[in-house]
Amino acid sequence: MDYGASEVQLLGLQLRIEIVLCEVWKEAIAGDVEHTHLVKRLDL
């Protein structure tokens, strides 16, 4: 497969967005452990 420049840029952008979201989730989980447990309890 031969990717055009715009497709490569889109793939790179998607990868960066996924990395940022992963970091945000890690911070949220680390900061809101009790809140997460409460939400899980409510879901059950």
Contacts in CASP RR format, 6 or more apart in sequence:
PFRMAT RR
TARGET T0000
AUTHOR 0000-0000-0000
METHOD contacts of the structure
MODEL  1
MDYGASEVQLLGLQLRIEIVLCEVWKEAIAGDVEHTHLVKRLDL
3 11 0 8 1.000
29 36 0 8 1.000
END
